[in-house]
């Protein structure tokens, strides 16, 4: 049986530590917090993305499951289900619940910032988003190549996938913005096998629910 690790992070008080129900199969639980990330420069949101994108530095498990700090697991079968979804794939991840494209996501966030959306203004820098859009165009990244919800996923801990995640972290270090956009580019660039999970709802389904941040 593959060794499985469930990795999560709570930094800066944005989320509370959430208990995970007893699971149907064995797994390693790794919680990363501020004291583990003191060498990572930047705000709490940026720091929390280090274990998200570099989880292979925290475990030698064959399969790594990531959940954001806002995710509350509600099923005893969550770990087993996620491990099954990635069994013959590189990554298993839910599709974005609204938009289908990295460019569409950038345009939406920028438009909301212009409208005065205070939540998005706090989380994203408008000029950086425009720079990311320009950068993707210089790479000839096409429209409509997929958009995924990156708060929950399972992935293989192997050389190719880890290399892609290493570059994902480098892009986060450079841009420190919405990670979904660069994820979409990189999984296409590496031609990874993606199992796109069509959750009935990413906010509340039989496996997990999302809890609002404390901010």
DOPARO-110291 format. One record per residue (C-alpha): residue number from 1; y, z, x. Coordinates in pm, 1 decimal, always signed. Example, Ala and Ser with C-alpha at 12.3 -4.5 7.8 and 13.67 -1.06 7.14 Angstrom:
(1,(-450.0,+780.0,+1230.0))
(2,(-106.0,+714.0,+1367.0))
//
This chain:
(1,(+0.0,+0.0,+0.0))
(2,(+349.5,-81.9,+124.9))
(3,(+565.1,+209.7,+231.5))
(4,(+866.7,+229.9,+0.5))
(5,(+1203.5,+397.7,+56.4))
(6,(+1471.6,+463.2,-204.0))
(7,(+1813.5,+483.8,-36.9))
(8,(+2137.6,+600.5,-196.5))
(9,(+2473.3,+734.0,-81.3))
(10,(+2743.2,+960.2,-220.2))
(11,(+3067.4,+968.5,-21.2))
(12,(+3416.5,+1099.7,-81.2))
(13,(+3334.1,+1274.8,-406.8))
(14,(+3339.7,+952.5,-610.9))
(15,(+2994.2,+1026.5,-752.8))
(16,(+2775.6,+1329.2,-809.5))
(17,(+2423.4,+1364.8,-671.7))
(18,(+2181.6,+1258.7,-943.1))
(19,(+1828.9,+1387.4,-978.8))
(20,(+1554.7,+1124.2,-980.3))
(21,(+1262.0,+1172.8,-1219.9))
(22,(+915.5,+1212.1,-1070.9))
(23,(+794.7,+862.1,-989.2))
(24,(+458.5,+698.5,-1058.7))
(25,(+401.1,+600.5,-693.8))
(26,(+484.6,+766.3,-358.8))
(27,(+818.1,+686.1,-196.9))
(28,(+1061.8,+820.1,+60.8))
(29,(+1398.8,+936.6,-74.1))
(30,(+1693.8,+897.4,+164.9))
(31,(+2032.8,+1033.4,+60.7))
(32,(+2324.0,+949.8,+289.8))
(33,(+2653.5,+1139.0,+265.6))
(34,(+2981.6,+1179.1,+451.6))
(35,(+2838.4,+1385.3,+736.1))
(36,(+2593.8,+1104.9,+818.1))
(37,(+2874.2,+848.2,+838.1))
(38,(+3139.3,+1020.3,+1047.7))
(39,(+3137.0,+735.8,+1299.6))
(40,(+3211.2,+474.0,+1032.0))
(41,(+3583.4,+406.5,+1003.8))
(42,(+3746.0,+341.5,+668.0))
(43,(+3760.5,+492.6,+321.5))
(44,(+3468.4,+641.6,+129.9))
(45,(+3386.0,+320.3,-57.4))
(46,(+3360.5,+130.0,+269.2))
(47,(+3152.9,+401.1,+435.8))
(48,(+2901.9,+408.5,+148.7))
(49,(+2832.8,+40.6,+204.6))
(50,(+2695.1,+107.7,+552.9))
(51,(+2363.5,+254.5,+430.3))
(52,(+2363.3,-2.3,+150.9))
(53,(+2376.4,-293.9,+393.7))
(54,(+2212.1,-126.6,+693.6))
(55,(+1935.7,+74.5,+526.1))
(56,(+1684.5,-67.5,+775.1))
(57,(+1848.9,+158.6,+1034.6))
(58,(+1754.7,+464.4,+826.6))
(59,(+1388.0,+389.0,+752.6))
(60,(+1087.5,+188.8,+867.2))
(61,(+961.8,+143.0,+511.0))
(62,(+823.3,-200.4,+421.0))
(63,(+1030.0,-215.3,+100.7))
(64,(+1378.5,-68.4,+63.0))
(65,(+1528.3,+3.9,-278.3))
(66,(+1901.9,+64.1,-292.4))
(67,(+2091.1,+234.5,-576.3))
(68,(+2466.3,+299.1,-580.4))
(69,(+2582.6,+656.7,-632.0))
(70,(+2679.2,+570.8,-990.3))
(71,(+2318.0,+487.8,-1083.0))
(72,(+2110.4,+739.4,-1277.1))
(73,(+1739.1,+659.1,-1271.8))
(74,(+1587.5,+742.2,-1611.9))
(75,(+1231.2,+608.4,-1578.6))
(76,(+926.2,+746.7,-1398.8))
(77,(+834.8,+384.3,-1322.8))
(78,(+1162.5,+273.4,-1162.9))
(79,(+1036.9,+266.4,-802.6))
(80,(+709.6,+97.2,-899.0))
(81,(+891.5,-162.5,-1108.6))
(82,(+1139.9,-249.6,-834.2))
(83,(+864.2,-272.1,-571.9))
(84,(+669.9,-510.3,-796.0))
(85,(+977.6,-730.0,-845.2))
(86,(+1018.3,-789.0,-471.0))
(87,(+648.3,-822.5,-387.9))
(88,(+650.4,-1197.5,-318.2))
(89,(+1026.5,-1225.3,-264.3))
(90,(+1280.9,-1124.7,-4.3))
(91,(+1518.3,-958.3,-250.7))
(92,(+1493.3,-853.6,-615.1))
(93,(+1832.7,-801.0,-775.8))
(94,(+1997.8,-821.4,-1115.7))
(95,(+2224.3,-1110.0,-1202.9))
(96,(+2590.7,-1036.5,-1268.1))
(97,(+2629.7,-938.7,-1630.3))
(98,(+2934.5,-1159.6,-1694.5))
(99,(+3015.2,-1413.7,-1424.7))
(100,(+2799.7,-1673.2,-1248.3))
(101,(+2989.2,-1762.3,-931.3))
(102,(+3161.7,-1599.9,-631.2))
(103,(+3475.5,-1806.9,-688.0))
(104,(+3481.0,-1710.0,-1054.5))
(105,(+3458.3,-1343.3,-954.4))
(106,(+3746.8,-1374.1,-708.2))
(107,(+3963.1,-1553.8,-964.5))
(108,(+3885.6,-1291.5,-1229.5))
(109,(+3972.1,-993.4,-1007.4))
(110,(+4290.7,-1159.9,-881.1))
(111,(+4400.5,-1243.1,-1235.5))
(112,(+4340.5,-884.4,-1345.9))
(113,(+4540.9,-749.3,-1052.2))
(114,(+4830.2,-978.9,-1147.0))
(115,(+4806.8,-844.7,-1504.0))
(116,(+4843.1,-491.4,-1368.0))
(117,(+4484.8,-365.0,-1392.7))
(118,(+4528.3,-33.5,-1210.2))
(119,(+4155.9,+24.4,-1153.0))
(120,(+4109.7,-308.1,-974.7))
(121,(+4441.2,-271.7,-789.0))
(122,(+4309.2,+51.9,-637.5))
(123,(+3977.6,-101.0,-538.2))
(124,(+4070.1,-447.9,-409.8))
(125,(+4342.2,-604.4,-200.7))
(126,(+4476.8,-922.5,-358.3))
(127,(+4563.4,-1099.3,-31.7))
(128,(+4221.2,-1020.8,+115.4))
(129,(+4047.8,-1170.9,-186.0))
(130,(+4248.3,-1490.5,-141.0))
(131,(+4151.8,-1494.8,+227.3))
(132,(+3782.8,-1458.3,+135.4))
(133,(+3814.7,-1747.4,-109.2))
(134,(+3971.8,-1966.8,+158.7))
(135,(+3702.9,-1864.1,+407.0))
(136,(+3420.4,-1956.1,+169.4))
(137,(+3581.6,-2295.5,+115.7))
(138,(+3598.9,-2358.2,+492.2))
(139,(+3222.7,-2291.2,+497.1))
(140,(+3179.6,-2557.9,+226.4))
(141,(+3021.1,-2298.3,+1.6))
(142,(+2974.9,-2461.6,-335.4))
(143,(+3066.8,-2329.6,-677.8))
(144,(+2802.3,-2198.9,-917.4))
(145,(+2555.6,-2082.1,-651.7))
(146,(+2487.9,-1754.3,-827.7))
(147,(+2641.2,-1408.9,-855.3))
(148,(+2446.4,-1085.7,-846.3))
(149,(+2512.5,-722.8,-935.5))
(150,(+2473.6,-552.8,-597.7))
(151,(+2453.7,-190.1,-710.8))
(152,(+2074.4,-197.7,-744.5))
(153,(+1825.8,-406.5,-551.9))
(154,(+1495.2,-403.2,-367.7))
(155,(+1444.2,-589.0,-42.7))
(156,(+1192.6,-650.2,+226.7))
(157,(+1243.3,-475.9,+559.8))
(158,(+1177.9,-774.8,+783.8))
(159,(+1360.9,-967.7,+1054.4))
(160,(+1510.5,-1245.6,+842.1))
(161,(+1629.0,-1021.0,+561.2))
(162,(+1764.3,-762.2,+805.3))
(163,(+1959.3,-1031.0,+990.3))
(164,(+2121.0,-1139.4,+665.6))
(165,(+2207.1,-778.0,+581.9))
(166,(+2351.6,-729.7,+930.9))
(167,(+2589.5,-1019.2,+864.0))
(168,(+2667.5,-876.6,+520.9))
(169,(+2781.9,-555.5,+689.4))
(170,(+2990.2,-752.4,+942.1))
(171,(+3163.9,-927.5,+653.9))
(172,(+3229.9,-588.5,+493.8))
(173,(+3379.7,-461.8,+819.6))
(174,(+3608.0,-765.2,+826.6))
(175,(+3711.1,-792.8,+462.6))
(176,(+3636.4,-451.5,+306.6))
(177,(+3642.9,-602.5,-38.8))
(178,(+3406.2,-705.8,-317.9))
(179,(+3066.2,-736.3,-148.1))
(180,(+2917.8,-955.3,-422.2))
(181,(+3104.3,-1261.6,-299.3))
(182,(+2972.5,-1259.2,+56.8))
(183,(+2626.2,-1162.1,-66.1))
(184,(+2619.4,-1479.6,-275.1))
(185,(+2713.3,-1689.8,+26.4))
(186,(+2469.1,-1525.4,+267.0))
(187,(+2157.6,-1536.2,+48.9))
(188,(+2219.1,-1906.4,-3.2))
(189,(+2287.9,-1964.8,+365.4))
(190,(+1964.9,-1789.4,+468.0))
(191,(+1768.8,-1952.1,+183.0))
(192,(+1612.3,-1618.5,+96.9))
(193,(+1366.9,-1589.4,-189.1))
(194,(+1557.4,-1413.5,-464.2))
(195,(+1400.3,-1271.1,-776.6))
(196,(+1697.6,-1256.4,-1013.1))
(197,(+1623.7,-982.7,-1265.0))
(198,(+1768.8,-1039.4,-1609.5))
(199,(+1836.1,-681.0,-1715.2))
(200,(+1885.6,-647.5,-2086.9))
(201,(+2184.0,-435.5,-1985.9))
(202,(+2290.3,-319.8,-1641.0))
(203,(+2469.5,-30.4,-1807.1))
(204,(+2180.3,+120.1,-2000.1))
(205,(+1818.9,+1.5,-1999.9))
(206,(+1472.6,+153.8,-1977.8))
(207,(+1490.6,+203.2,-1598.6))
(208,(+1844.5,+326.9,-1524.7))
(209,(+2194.3,+377.4,-1658.5))
(210,(+2534.6,+361.6,-1490.9))
(211,(+2756.1,+670.8,-1487.5))
(212,(+3132.0,+640.6,-1442.2))
(213,(+3274.4,+725.5,-1099.7))
(214,(+3470.6,+1047.6,-1066.8))
(215,(+3781.4,+858.2,-952.2))
//
